[in-house]
Amino acid sequence: MLNVTRPVFTELGTQAIDKGLADPQLSAFYESMMSESGIVTEKLREHMPYLSLCSDQLEGFGPPPIFYVGRRSSQRLLFGDDWALQQGQALRTPDPDLEYASADGYRCALAGRPYYGYARTTIQFQGTSVDIAFERLILTLRPSQQSGRRFCAYFGVIQDLHQLQQL
Amino acid sequence: MNHLSTSTRAEYVHEHIKPVCSRATHLKKQVDRHNLTEMWDMILAMDYEVDNVHKLSSETCEEFCDIIELLIQAFKK
């Protein structure tokens, strides 16, 4: 029987970033976006490969659907190109438990408070069980100063990953 | 030599470009209808570093169109 690690999704708060405790690349993204008050500028370009972007449409208990998965983002590293580029329906994290556990961070960001936290959980994906620990930063951005449109930017950093068992 | 007439040249679209541009044109109408034009422009500028979808190669344009289809799905209410 699979020994499932008890999931942990903890908010650390962005003050941990300010204190220099977060991943340097994640911190650079956070500082860059905060310096522009969450408005997209040229500064976003260098961070795009590491981001996943999703809408502001919260439905039920899950996070908003994803529309962009950066080529070097943690989600693409974890779930692969085929998942990132699938068509025909809204793109969501393939593990439903992870999907629901991660939703609070998006709700927080969409309420106007950047979310920075730590997660440790076991993900079931394509018949494999993976134990993973990661930092996660979620910000709400706007495409321009005048825009009423909002979207979420997710910057994940995988700290540890172990394939536990083939199901 | 085999010359194309003026009208034929004006209408000519390379066979490998035409299907991709048609898909992008179709998606752009949907994007405008859903008020997502700023998002289209942002993805083009930030990821692909162009200001017009027709500046993309056919393969890259296909990839961009895949993202735009997800974008429309993600913001659909």
gemmi code that builds the backbone of each chain (N, CA, C; Angstrom):
import gemmi

chains = {
    "A": [
        ("MET", (0.838, -1.191, 0.000), (0.000, 0.000, 0.000), (0.877, 1.246, 0.000)),
        ("LEU", (0.440, 2.239, -0.758), (1.214, 3.462, -0.877), (1.203, 4.243, 0.438)),
        ("ASN", (2.380, 4.653, 0.866), (2.491, 5.458, 2.077), (2.397, 6.936, 1.684)),
        ("VAL", (1.192, 7.485, 1.754), (0.967, 8.856, 1.302), (1.361, 9.857, 2.384)),
        ("THR", (2.220, 10.784, 2.005), (2.617, 11.842, 2.926), (1.433, 12.764, 3.173)),
        ("ARG", (1.262, 13.165, 4.393), (0.181, 14.100, 4.700), (0.464, 15.426, 3.988)),
        ("PRO", (-0.485, 15.901, 3.201), (-0.227, 17.127, 2.435), (-0.077, 18.349, 3.347)),
        ("VAL", (0.837, 19.204, 2.974), (1.047, 20.452, 3.702), (1.000, 21.600, 2.698)),
        ("PHE", (0.099, 22.547, 2.905), (0.063, 23.774, 2.106), (0.073, 24.932, 3.088)),
        ("THR", (1.209, 25.559, 3.256), (1.363, 26.586, 4.279), (1.702, 27.934, 3.658)),
        ("GLU", (0.988, 28.951, 4.066), (1.343, 30.294, 3.617), (2.480, 30.831, 4.485)),
        ("LEU", (3.543, 31.251, 3.848), (4.675, 31.833, 4.577), (4.597, 33.353, 4.583)),
        ("GLY", (3.893, 33.900, 3.596), (3.765, 35.355, 3.509), (4.920, 35.973, 2.734)),
        ("THR", (4.647, 37.059, 2.061), (5.684, 37.668, 1.210), (6.791, 38.333, 2.027)),
        ("GLN", (6.585, 38.486, 3.331), (7.675, 39.020, 4.148), (8.869, 38.066, 4.156)),
        ("ALA", (8.594, 36.764, 3.929), (9.695, 35.794, 3.836), (10.560, 36.085, 2.607)),
        ("ILE", (9.923, 36.565, 1.546), (10.685, 36.961, 0.351), (11.515, 38.193, 0.675)),
        ("ASP", (10.888, 39.157, 1.335), (11.599, 40.398, 1.694), (12.812, 40.116, 2.577)),
        ("LYS", (12.712, 39.049, 3.376), (13.826, 38.703, 4.278), (14.904, 37.863, 3.580)),
        ("GLY", (14.703, 37.577, 2.297), (15.710, 36.834, 1.549), (15.641, 35.334, 1.753)),
        ("LEU", (14.484, 34.830, 2.197), (14.373, 33.396, 2.481), (13.858, 32.587, 1.294)),
        ("ALA", (13.402, 33.256, 0.259), (12.811, 32.555, -0.889), (13.863, 32.281, -1.971)),
        ("ASP", (13.489, 31.449, -2.917), (14.339, 31.166, -4.071), (14.706, 32.484, -4.774)),
        ("PRO", (15.964, 32.661, -5.177), (16.391, 33.941, -5.769), (15.616, 34.329, -7.036)),
        ("GLN", (15.342, 33.348, -7.883), (14.636, 33.655, -9.138), (13.180, 34.042, -8.860)),
        ("LEU", (12.577, 33.331, -7.925), (11.211, 33.666, -7.508), (11.194, 35.069, -6.895)),
        ("SER", (12.182, 35.371, -6.085), (12.267, 36.689, -5.444), (12.418, 37.789, -6.491)),
        ("ALA", (13.232, 37.520, -7.508), (13.445, 38.525, -8.569), (12.130, 38.807, -9.296)),
        ("PHE", (11.361, 37.763, -9.551), (10.056, 37.943, -10.203), (9.135, 38.776, -9.315)),
        ("TYR", (9.083, 38.427, -8.052), (8.206, 39.148, -7.116), (8.572, 40.637, -7.045)),
        ("GLU", (9.853, 40.904, -6.868), (10.297, 42.304, -6.740), (10.039, 43.081, -8.023)),
        ("SER", (10.252, 42.411, -9.150), (10.031, 43.060, -10.441), (8.564, 43.438, -10.626)),
        ("MET", (7.669, 42.535, -10.295), (6.238, 42.811, -10.477), (5.727, 43.829, -9.460)),
        ("MET", (6.238, 43.765, -8.246), (5.811, 44.734, -7.233), (6.270, 46.150, -7.593)),
        ("SER", (7.433, 46.233, -8.220), (7.942, 47.556, -8.600), (7.078, 48.192, -9.682)),
        ("GLU", (6.287, 47.387, -10.381), (5.395, 47.892, -11.431), (3.928, 47.826, -10.981)),
        ("SER", (3.711, 47.628, -9.702), (2.349, 47.570, -9.124), (1.469, 46.523, -9.807)),
        ("GLY", (2.076, 45.429, -10.225), (1.298, 44.347, -10.827), (0.828, 44.625, -12.245)),
        ("ILE", (1.400, 45.629, -12.884), (1.065, 45.927, -14.284), (2.145, 45.288, -15.175)),
        ("VAL", (1.713, 44.644, -16.245), (2.669, 43.996, -17.145), (3.488, 45.049, -17.889)),
        ("THR", (4.797, 44.901, -17.803), (5.721, 45.733, -18.586), (6.755, 44.797, -19.206)),
        ("GLU", (7.738, 45.396, -19.849), (8.812, 44.605, -20.461), (9.513, 43.707, -19.432)),
        ("LYS", (9.439, 44.099, -18.176), (10.115, 43.324, -17.122), (9.580, 41.898, -17.005)),
        ("LEU", (8.354, 41.699, -17.467), (7.761, 40.357, -17.334), (8.445, 39.341, -18.250)),
        ("ARG", (8.978, 39.833, -19.377), (9.464, 38.929, -20.435), (10.455, 37.881, -19.925)),
        ("GLU", (11.436, 38.321, -19.147), (12.484, 37.387, -18.720), (11.945, 36.301, -17.783)),
        ("HIS", (10.789, 36.559, -17.183), (10.226, 35.587, -16.238), (9.228, 34.630, -16.897)),
        ("MET", (8.758, 34.972, -18.080), (7.703, 34.180, -18.735), (7.998, 32.678, -18.795)),
        ("PRO", (9.234, 32.271, -19.131), (9.467, 30.814, -19.235), (9.224, 30.054, -17.940)),
        ("TYR", (9.248, 30.751, -16.812), (9.130, 30.079, -15.520), (7.719, 30.155, -14.936)),
        ("LEU", (6.824, 30.801, -15.659), (5.486, 31.053, -15.117), (4.423, 30.128, -15.688)),
        ("SER", (3.390, 29.916, -14.894), (2.122, 29.418, -15.414), (1.128, 30.551, -15.207)),
        ("LEU", (0.290, 30.788, -16.216), (-0.702, 31.854, -16.114), (-2.094, 31.251, -16.137)),
        ("CYS", (-2.973, 31.802, -15.332), (-4.351, 31.324, -15.342), (-5.300, 32.513, -15.238)),
        ("SER", (-6.570, 32.253, -15.469), (-7.549, 33.335, -15.496), (-7.915, 33.752, -14.069)),
        ("ASP", (-8.896, 34.622, -13.964), (-9.388, 35.038, -12.643), (-10.750, 34.412, -12.350)),
        ("GLN", (-11.076, 33.351, -13.102), (-12.401, 32.727, -12.982), (-12.363, 31.571, -11.980)),
        ("LEU", (-12.699, 31.866, -10.749), (-12.764, 30.817, -9.728), (-14.096, 30.089, -9.841)),
        ("GLU", (-14.016, 28.778, -9.917), (-15.253, 27.981, -10.017), (-15.248, 26.937, -8.919)),
        ("GLY", (-16.277, 26.902, -8.123), (-16.351, 25.902, -7.059), (-15.189, 26.036, -6.099)),
        ("PHE", (-14.556, 24.904, -5.802), (-13.468, 24.901, -4.825), (-12.094, 24.855, -5.469)),
        ("GLY", (-12.030, 24.837, -6.773), (-10.743, 24.717, -7.460), (-10.156, 26.058, -7.860)),
        ("PRO", (-8.892, 26.038, -8.295), (-8.255, 27.262, -8.787), (-8.735, 27.591, -10.201)),
        ("PRO", (-8.425, 28.779, -10.706), (-8.852, 29.137, -12.073), (-8.139, 28.272, -13.109)),
        ("PRO", (-8.742, 28.104, -14.302), (-8.085, 27.327, -15.343), (-6.816, 28.002, -15.885)),
        ("ILE", (-5.880, 27.173, -16.283), (-4.572, 27.636, -16.783), (-4.675, 27.873, -18.294)),
        ("PHE", (-3.968, 28.892, -18.790), (-3.924, 29.058, -20.247), (-2.500, 29.116, -20.797)),
        ("TYR", (-1.526, 29.234, -19.927), (-0.138, 29.362, -20.406), (0.775, 28.643, -19.429)),
        ("VAL", (1.621, 27.765, -19.959), (2.579, 27.041, -19.121), (3.966, 27.282, -19.709)),
        ("GLY", (4.769, 28.063, -19.030), (6.103, 28.423, -19.521), (6.965, 27.199, -19.795)),
        ("ARG", (7.866, 27.356, -20.759), (8.671, 26.214, -21.192), (9.564, 25.650, -20.094)),
        ("ARG", (9.916, 26.472, -19.118), (10.784, 26.010, -18.027), (10.066, 26.100, -16.676)),
        ("SER", (8.748, 26.157, -16.738), (7.978, 26.276, -15.494), (7.952, 24.952, -14.733)),
        ("SER", (7.715, 25.040, -13.444), (7.691, 23.836, -12.605), (6.568, 22.896, -13.038)),
        ("GLN", (5.439, 23.453, -13.465), (4.324, 22.592, -13.871), (4.653, 21.820, -15.146)),
        ("ARG", (5.387, 22.461, -16.076), (5.751, 21.730, -17.296), (6.796, 20.663, -16.977)),
        ("LEU", (7.732, 20.999, -16.076), (8.742, 20.013, -15.677), (8.077, 18.793, -15.051)),
        ("LEU", (7.040, 19.051, -14.278), (6.373, 17.979, -13.537), (5.417, 17.170, -14.411)),
        ("PHE", (4.593, 17.864, -15.193), (3.514, 17.180, -15.917), (3.799, 16.972, -17.414)),
        ("GLY", (4.796, 17.672, -17.944), (5.215, 17.401, -19.320), (4.563, 18.272, -20.381)),
        ("ASP", (5.132, 18.216, -21.591), (4.672, 19.035, -22.720), (3.266, 18.641, -23.173)),
        ("ASP", (2.979, 17.358, -23.184), (1.669, 16.912, -23.681), (0.543, 17.482, -22.825)),
        ("TRP", (0.758, 17.490, -21.521), (-0.245, 18.075, -20.637), (-0.369, 19.581, -20.884)),
        ("ALA", (0.775, 20.257, -20.993), (0.777, 21.723, -21.113), (0.097, 22.205, -22.393)),
        ("LEU", (0.138, 21.390, -23.436), (-0.381, 21.834, -24.735), (-1.670, 21.121, -25.136)),
        ("GLN", (-2.299, 20.440, -24.205), (-3.532, 19.725, -24.549), (-4.631, 20.710, -24.956)),
        ("GLN", (-5.499, 20.262, -25.797), (-6.541, 21.135, -26.344), (-7.925, 20.559, -26.073)),
        ("GLY", (-8.928, 21.387, -26.311), (-10.298, 20.906, -26.284), (-11.069, 21.228, -25.023)),
        ("GLN", (-10.362, 21.448, -23.915), (-11.054, 21.813, -22.684), (-10.122, 22.663, -21.832)),
        ("ALA", (-10.675, 23.288, -20.801), (-9.868, 24.134, -19.931), (-8.752, 23.312, -19.291)),
        ("LEU", (-7.577, 23.928, -19.201), (-6.403, 23.223, -18.680), (-6.353, 23.335, -17.161)),
        ("ARG", (-6.282, 22.164, -16.525), (-6.220, 22.120, -15.067), (-5.148, 21.137, -14.620)),
        ("THR", (-4.676, 21.317, -13.385), (-3.701, 20.397, -12.819), (-4.259, 18.972, -12.864)),
        ("PRO", (-3.453, 18.001, -13.304), (-4.013, 16.655, -13.495), (-4.365, 15.902, -12.221)),
        ("ASP", (-3.900, 16.354, -11.074), (-4.233, 15.682, -9.827), (-5.332, 16.475, -9.111)),
        ("PRO", (-6.543, 15.935, -8.987), (-7.659, 16.683, -8.381), (-7.388, 17.121, -6.946)),
        ("ASP", (-6.680, 16.288, -6.167), (-6.390, 16.654, -4.780), (-5.474, 17.878, -4.720)),
        ("LEU", (-4.470, 17.867, -5.596), (-3.563, 19.010, -5.666), (-4.322, 20.252, -6.109)),
        ("GLU", (-5.214, 20.049, -7.057), (-6.026, 21.143, -7.598), (-6.785, 21.858, -6.463)),
        ("TYR", (-7.472, 21.089, -5.646), (-8.276, 21.691, -4.583), (-7.404, 22.266, -3.461)),
        ("ALA", (-6.311, 21.558, -3.157), (-5.440, 22.021, -2.061), (-4.764, 23.341, -2.410)),
        ("SER", (-4.552, 23.578, -3.690), (-3.810, 24.773, -4.099), (-4.707, 25.997, -4.270)),
        ("ALA", (-6.021, 25.809, -4.194), (-6.954, 26.881, -4.569), (-6.898, 28.101, -3.652)),
        ("ASP", (-6.619, 27.891, -2.372), (-6.623, 29.016, -1.428), (-5.633, 30.109, -1.840)),
        ("GLY", (-4.492, 29.704, -2.346), (-3.481, 30.673, -2.772), (-4.001, 31.584, -3.876)),
        ("TYR", (-4.777, 31.023, -4.787), (-5.348, 31.820, -5.888), (-6.434, 32.758, -5.362)),
        ("ARG", (-7.234, 32.247, -4.432), (-8.276, 33.105, -3.851), (-7.629, 34.300, -3.147)),
        ("CYS", (-6.549, 34.021, -2.448), (-5.829, 35.063, -1.725), (-5.289, 36.113, -2.717)),
        ("ALA", (-4.638, 35.648, -3.777), (-4.053, 36.567, -4.762), (-5.138, 37.388, -5.451)),
        ("LEU", (-6.260, 36.744, -5.757), (-7.344, 37.465, -6.452), (-8.064, 38.443, -5.516)),
        ("ALA", (-7.900, 38.226, -4.220), (-8.454, 39.182, -3.257), (-7.515, 40.374, -3.077)),
        ("GLY", (-6.381, 40.361, -3.764), (-5.479, 41.514, -3.743), (-4.241, 41.344, -2.890)),
        ("ARG", (-4.046, 40.127, -2.345), (-2.871, 39.911, -1.481), (-1.964, 38.849, -2.110)),
        ("PRO", (-0.756, 39.230, -2.549), (0.149, 38.233, -3.132), (0.353, 37.058, -2.177)),
        ("TYR", (0.360, 35.865, -2.748), (0.472, 34.660, -1.914), (1.844, 34.035, -2.110)),
        ("TYR", (2.547, 33.787, -1.013), (3.801, 33.036, -1.069), (3.726, 31.948, -0.016)),
        ("GLY", (3.975, 30.719, -0.413), (3.872, 29.629, 0.539), (4.720, 28.430, 0.151)),
        ("TYR", (4.602, 27.414, 0.970), (5.351, 26.166, 0.809), (4.346, 25.019, 0.767)),
        ("ALA", (4.621, 24.062, -0.073), (3.726, 22.901, -0.142), (4.540, 21.616, -0.191)),
        ("ARG", (4.011, 20.604, 0.449), (4.602, 19.264, 0.366), (3.442, 18.292, 0.250)),
        ("THR", (3.462, 17.506, -0.798), (2.325, 16.617, -1.013), (2.731, 15.448, -1.906)),
        ("THR", (1.825, 14.542, -2.070), (2.028, 13.419, -2.981), (1.070, 13.580, -4.158)),
        ("ILE", (1.635, 13.551, -5.358), (0.838, 13.762, -6.562), (0.695, 12.445, -7.317)),
        ("GLN", (-0.510, 12.186, -7.756), (-0.766, 11.008, -8.593), (-0.881, 11.480, -10.039)),
        ("PHE", (-0.037, 10.941, -10.903), (-0.063, 11.390, -12.287), (0.418, 10.274, -13.204)),
        ("GLN", (-0.420, 9.927, -14.172), (-0.109, 8.909, -15.170), (0.409, 7.617, -14.523)),
        ("GLY", (-0.295, 7.171, -13.510), (0.044, 5.895, -12.890), (1.264, 5.940, -11.991)),
        ("THR", (1.742, 7.126, -11.722), (2.918, 7.260, -10.878), (2.585, 8.122, -9.670)),
        ("SER", (3.207, 7.797, -8.552), (3.032, 8.585, -7.347), (4.333, 9.348, -7.085)),
        ("VAL", (4.231, 10.655, -6.948), (5.419, 11.488, -6.785), (5.287, 12.327, -5.521)),
        ("ASP", (6.292, 12.226, -4.650), (6.337, 13.047, -3.455), (7.104, 14.312, -3.804)),
        ("ILE", (6.491, 15.465, -3.572), (7.093, 16.713, -4.049), (6.984, 17.813, -2.996)),
        ("ALA", (8.021, 18.635, -2.919), (7.999, 19.819, -2.054), (8.326, 21.024, -2.925)),
        ("PHE", (7.568, 22.097, -2.768), (7.806, 23.253, -3.635), (7.382, 24.568, -2.978)),
        ("GLU", (8.075, 25.628, -3.399), (7.675, 26.992, -3.054), (6.681, 27.451, -4.093)),
        ("ARG", (5.749, 28.284, -3.705), (4.776, 28.777, -4.673), (4.425, 30.238, -4.416)),
        ("LEU", (4.527, 31.005, -5.479), (4.166, 32.420, -5.428), (3.056, 32.665, -6.440)),
        ("ILE", (2.004, 33.305, -5.995), (0.884, 33.616, -6.894), (0.580, 35.109, -6.791)),
        ("LEU", (0.606, 35.762, -7.940), (0.307, 37.198, -8.014), (-0.834, 37.425, -8.985)),
        ("THR", (-1.588, 38.475, -8.759), (-2.567, 38.915, -9.750), (-1.950, 40.067, -10.533)),
        ("LEU", (-1.990, 39.951, -11.854), (-1.410, 40.983, -12.723), (-2.485, 41.530, -13.656)),
        ("ARG", (-2.202, 42.696, -14.230), (-3.068, 43.276, -15.260), (-2.232, 43.546, -16.508)),
        ("PRO", (-2.801, 43.311, -17.686), (-2.003, 43.450, -18.911), (-1.596, 44.890, -19.233)),
        ("SER", (-2.313, 45.873, -18.679), (-1.910, 47.264, -18.889), (-2.510, 48.115, -17.769)),
        ("GLN", (-2.029, 49.328, -17.672), (-2.474, 50.247, -16.606), (-3.990, 50.473, -16.664)),
        ("GLN", (-4.504, 50.610, -17.888), (-5.918, 50.966, -18.056), (-6.841, 49.755, -18.017)),
        ("SER", (-6.271, 48.577, -18.074), (-7.086, 47.383, -18.261), (-7.888, 46.992, -17.013)),
        ("GLY", (-9.098, 46.533, -17.245), (-9.899, 45.974, -16.166), (-9.716, 44.465, -16.082)),
        ("ARG", (-8.948, 43.907, -17.006), (-8.729, 42.460, -17.064), (-7.651, 42.056, -16.053)),
        ("ARG", (-7.860, 40.937, -15.368), (-6.867, 40.430, -14.431), (-6.554, 38.968, -14.761)),
        ("PHE", (-5.367, 38.548, -14.391), (-5.026, 37.129, -14.494), (-4.034, 36.800, -13.381)),
        ("CYS", (-3.870, 35.512, -13.099), (-2.939, 35.078, -12.054), (-1.653, 34.554, -12.677)),
        ("ALA", (-0.540, 34.913, -12.059), (0.765, 34.371, -12.459), (1.279, 33.493, -11.324)),
        ("TYR", (1.623, 32.261, -11.674), (2.103, 31.289, -10.678), (3.575, 31.010, -10.941)),
        ("PHE", (4.403, 31.210, -9.925), (5.833, 30.884, -10.018), (6.100, 29.791, -9.003)),
        ("GLY", (6.357, 28.585, -9.468), (6.633, 27.455, -8.583), (8.104, 27.071, -8.664)),
        ("VAL", (8.645, 26.686, -7.533), (10.038, 26.218, -7.495), (10.054, 24.859, -6.799)),
        ("ILE", (10.413, 23.828, -7.544), (10.457, 22.483, -6.951), (11.716, 22.360, -6.115)),
        ("GLN", (11.535, 22.061, -4.846), (12.678, 21.911, -3.943), (13.125, 20.463, -3.834)),
        ("ASP", (12.157, 19.570, -3.890), (12.472, 18.152, -3.726), (11.420, 17.327, -4.441)),
        ("LEU", (11.850, 16.248, -5.055), (10.907, 15.423, -5.809), (11.382, 13.973, -5.771)),
        ("HIS", (10.483, 13.091, -5.379), (10.810, 11.659, -5.349), (9.678, 10.871, -5.973)),
        ("GLN", (10.034, 10.025, -6.922), (9.031, 9.097, -7.447), (8.926, 7.956, -6.467)),
        ("LEU", (7.731, 7.759, -5.928), (7.579, 6.800, -4.843), (7.291, 5.381, -5.324)),
        ("GLN", (6.324, 5.278, -6.218), (5.874, 3.926, -6.546), (5.035, 3.954, -7.815)),
        ("GLN", (5.252, 2.981, -8.669), (4.371, 2.824, -9.822), (3.058, 2.223, -9.335)),
        ("LEU", (1.951, 2.833, -9.712), (0.652, 2.319, -9.242), (0.245, 1.090, -10.039)),
    ],
    "B": [
        ("MET", (8.996, 31.892, -69.434), (8.822, 31.972, -67.990), (7.344, 31.967, -67.609)),
        ("ASN", (7.083, 31.479, -66.430), (5.702, 31.395, -65.984), (5.398, 32.545, -65.014)),
        ("HIS", (4.789, 33.630, -65.544), (4.490, 34.797, -64.718), (3.071, 34.721, -64.178)),
        ("LEU", (2.911, 35.130, -62.941), (1.565, 35.233, -62.378), (1.002, 36.585, -62.757)),
        ("SER", (-0.273, 36.657, -63.019), (-0.897, 37.949, -63.281), (-0.916, 38.764, -61.995)),
        ("THR", (-1.117, 40.086, -62.096), (-1.130, 40.957, -60.919), (-2.177, 40.508, -59.916)),
        ("SER", (-3.382, 40.208, -60.397), (-4.450, 39.821, -59.476), (-4.137, 38.487, -58.803)),
        ("THR", (-3.547, 37.572, -59.545), (-3.224, 36.260, -58.960), (-2.162, 36.408, -57.884)),
        ("ARG", (-1.155, 37.250, -58.132), (-0.098, 37.443, -57.145), (-0.656, 38.055, -55.857)),
        ("ALA", (-1.582, 38.997, -56.013), (-2.153, 39.652, -54.834), (-2.913, 38.662, -53.958)),
        ("GLU", (-3.526, 37.669, -54.589), (-4.335, 36.719, -53.833), (-3.509, 35.534, -53.327)),
        ("TYR", (-2.289, 35.402, -53.843), (-1.510, 34.217, -53.536), (-1.035, 34.199, -52.077)),
        ("VAL", (-1.284, 33.099, -51.407), (-0.764, 32.895, -50.053), (-0.053, 31.555, -50.045)),
        ("HIS", (1.138, 31.546, -49.531), (1.913, 30.319, -49.534), (1.117, 29.196, -48.867)),
        ("GLU", (1.165, 28.016, -49.452), (0.318, 26.917, -48.968), (0.603, 26.533, -47.519)),
        ("HIS", (1.851, 26.736, -47.054), (2.175, 26.358, -45.677), (1.801, 27.440, -44.676)),
        ("ILE", (1.566, 28.656, -45.162), (1.226, 29.763, -44.271), (-0.281, 29.899, -44.129)),
        ("LYS", (-0.993, 29.677, -45.200), (-2.426, 29.963, -45.231), (-3.235, 29.300, -44.108)),
        ("PRO", (-3.069, 27.972, -43.838), (-3.898, 27.348, -42.800), (-3.648, 27.949, -41.422)),
        ("VAL", (-2.398, 28.246, -41.097), (-2.064, 28.800, -39.798), (-2.673, 30.181, -39.658)),
        ("CYS", (-2.537, 31.013, -40.674), (-3.079, 32.367, -40.612), (-4.599, 32.323, -40.507)),
        ("SER", (-5.216, 31.383, -41.168), (-6.672, 31.249, -41.080), (-7.084, 30.929, -39.650)),
        ("ARG", (-6.352, 30.041, -39.004), (-6.670, 29.674, -37.624), (-6.492, 30.879, -36.701)),
        ("ALA", (-5.393, 31.601, -36.885), (-5.139, 32.779, -36.057), (-6.206, 33.842, -36.288)),
        ("THR", (-6.587, 34.040, -37.528), (-7.613, 35.039, -37.850), (-8.941, 34.671, -37.199)),
        ("HIS", (-9.276, 33.405, -37.270), (-10.514, 32.917, -36.658), (-10.469, 33.121, -35.135)),
        ("LEU", (-9.345, 32.773, -34.519), (-9.221, 32.904, -33.064), (-9.230, 34.362, -32.633)),
        ("LYS", (-8.624, 35.239, -33.457), (-8.579, 36.667, -33.099), (-9.990, 37.240, -32.983)),
        ("LYS", (-10.887, 36.779, -33.852), (-12.278, 37.260, -33.777), (-12.914, 36.841, -32.449)),
        ("GLN", (-12.649, 35.601, -32.045), (-13.186, 35.124, -30.759), (-12.584, 35.897, -29.585)),
        ("VAL", (-11.279, 36.150, -29.683), (-10.573, 36.887, -28.625), (-11.163, 38.286, -28.480)),
        ("ASP", (-11.391, 38.951, -29.599), (-11.992, 40.297, -29.561), (-13.395, 40.245, -28.959)),
        ("ARG", (-14.144, 39.217, -29.331), (-15.515, 39.080, -28.849), (-15.549, 38.867, -27.323)),
        ("HIS", (-14.542, 38.181, -26.805), (-14.487, 37.908, -25.362), (-13.693, 38.980, -24.598)),
        ("ASN", (-13.365, 40.058, -25.275), (-12.627, 41.153, -24.633), (-11.267, 40.690, -24.092)),
        ("LEU", (-10.583, 39.869, -24.885), (-9.279, 39.342, -24.463), (-8.140, 39.841, -25.356)),
        ("THR", (-8.385, 40.902, -26.085), (-7.398, 41.407, -27.041), (-6.089, 41.799, -26.340)),
        ("GLU", (-6.208, 42.399, -25.169), (-4.987, 42.783, -24.436), (-4.162, 41.552, -24.057)),
        ("MET", (-4.850, 40.465, -23.735), (-4.129, 39.240, -23.369), (-3.418, 38.648, -24.584)),
        ("TRP", (-4.085, 38.685, -25.725), (-3.483, 38.234, -26.996), (-2.202, 39.028, -27.261)),
        ("ASP", (-2.313, 40.359, -27.169), (-1.158, 41.224, -27.435), (-0.035, 40.970, -26.433)),
        ("MET", (-0.424, 40.767, -25.173), (0.589, 40.561, -24.135), (1.379, 39.272, -24.370)),
        ("ILE", (0.674, 38.188, -24.676), (1.367, 36.910, -24.905), (2.275, 37.011, -26.127)),
        ("LEU", (1.762, 37.653, -27.182), (2.592, 37.842, -28.378), (3.869, 38.610, -28.052)),
        ("ALA", (3.709, 39.697, -27.305), (4.855, 40.572, -27.018), (5.814, 39.943, -26.011)),
        ("MET", (5.268, 39.370, -24.947), (6.115, 38.882, -23.855), (6.789, 37.555, -24.163)),
        ("ASP", (6.083, 36.672, -24.848), (6.664, 35.353, -25.116), (7.299, 35.279, -26.498)),
        ("TYR", (6.616, 35.816, -27.501), (7.089, 35.637, -28.876), (7.818, 36.861, -29.424)),
        ("GLU", (7.772, 37.962, -28.685), (8.515, 39.172, -29.027), (8.188, 39.709, -30.418)),
        ("VAL", (6.915, 39.647, -30.781), (6.431, 40.258, -32.027), (5.154, 41.041, -31.710)),
        ("ASP", (4.776, 41.932, -32.615), (3.556, 42.709, -32.402), (2.431, 42.273, -33.332)),
        ("ASN", (2.719, 41.266, -34.170), (1.697, 40.788, -35.108), (1.856, 39.285, -35.296)),
        ("VAL", (0.760, 38.581, -35.183), (0.814, 37.117, -35.250), (1.357, 36.620, -36.590)),
        ("HIS", (1.179, 37.418, -37.635), (1.631, 36.988, -38.955), (3.149, 37.080, -39.115)),
        ("LYS", (3.821, 37.579, -38.101), (5.282, 37.573, -38.118), (5.850, 36.259, -37.577)),
        ("LEU", (4.967, 35.403, -37.079), (5.420, 34.113, -36.542), (5.564, 33.088, -37.659)),
        ("SER", (6.488, 32.176, -37.482), (6.584, 31.044, -38.416), (5.343, 30.178, -38.247)),
        ("SER", (5.073, 29.327, -39.229), (3.856, 28.514, -39.126), (3.859, 27.629, -37.889)),
        ("GLU", (4.986, 27.041, -37.572), (5.043, 26.140, -36.414), (4.812, 26.930, -35.114)),
        ("THR", (5.453, 28.081, -35.016), (5.304, 28.907, -33.817), (3.887, 29.451, -33.711)),
        ("CYS", (3.310, 29.793, -34.867), (1.945, 30.309, -34.873), (0.967, 29.241, -34.380)),
        ("GLU", (1.211, 28.000, -34.751), (0.364, 26.896, -34.263), (0.432, 26.823, -32.740)),
        ("GLU", (1.639, 26.934, -32.205), (1.826, 26.882, -30.751), (1.104, 28.053, -30.086)),
        ("PHE", (1.234, 29.241, -30.687), (0.542, 30.419, -30.148), (-0.974, 30.210, -30.177)),
        ("CYS", (-1.470, 29.662, -31.257), (-2.916, 29.416, -31.369), (-3.389, 28.412, -30.315)),
        ("ASP", (-2.550, 27.426, -30.013), (-2.897, 26.465, -28.948), (-3.079, 27.203, -27.614)),
        ("ILE", (-2.187, 28.140, -27.332), (-2.279, 28.917, -26.088), (-3.550, 29.773, -26.102)),
        ("ILE", (-3.838, 30.368, -27.250), (-5.017, 31.237, -27.338), (-6.313, 30.432, -27.145)),
        ("GLU", (-6.343, 29.219, -27.643), (-7.533, 28.389, -27.410), (-7.713, 28.120, -25.914)),
        ("LEU", (-6.599, 27.873, -25.218), (-6.672, 27.692, -23.763), (-7.090, 28.991, -23.069)),
        ("LEU", (-6.594, 30.119, -23.591), (-6.956, 31.427, -23.030), (-8.470, 31.643, -23.089)),
        ("ILE", (-9.048, 31.361, -24.237), (-10.503, 31.544, -24.401), (-11.259, 30.623, -23.448)),
        ("GLN", (-10.800, 29.384, -23.364), (-11.430, 28.429, -22.433), (-11.329, 28.922, -20.987)),
        ("ALA", (-10.156, 29.465, -20.640), (-9.896, 29.843, -19.246), (-10.755, 31.019, -18.792)),
        ("PHE", (-11.098, 31.905, -19.732), (-11.871, 33.091, -19.349), (-13.355, 32.958, -19.679)),
        ("LYS", (-13.704, 31.834, -20.273), (-15.103, 31.615, -20.628), (-15.934, 31.459, -19.356)),
        ("LYS", (-17.029, 32.157, -19.272), (-17.856, 32.065, -18.054), (-18.989, 31.074, -18.251)),
    ],
}
model = gemmi.Model(1)
for chain_id, residues in chains.items():
    chain = gemmi.Chain(chain_id)
    for i, (resn, *xyz) in enumerate(residues, 1):
        res = gemmi.Residue()
        res.name, res.seqid = resn, gemmi.SeqId(i, " ")
        for name, pos in zip(("N", "CA", "C"), xyz):
            atom = gemmi.Atom()
            atom.name, atom.element = name, gemmi.Element(name[0])
            atom.pos, atom.b_iso = gemmi.Position(*pos), 0.0
            res.add_atom(atom)
        chain.add_residue(res)
    model.add_chain(chain)
structure = gemmi.Structure()
structure.add_model(model)
structure.setup_entities()
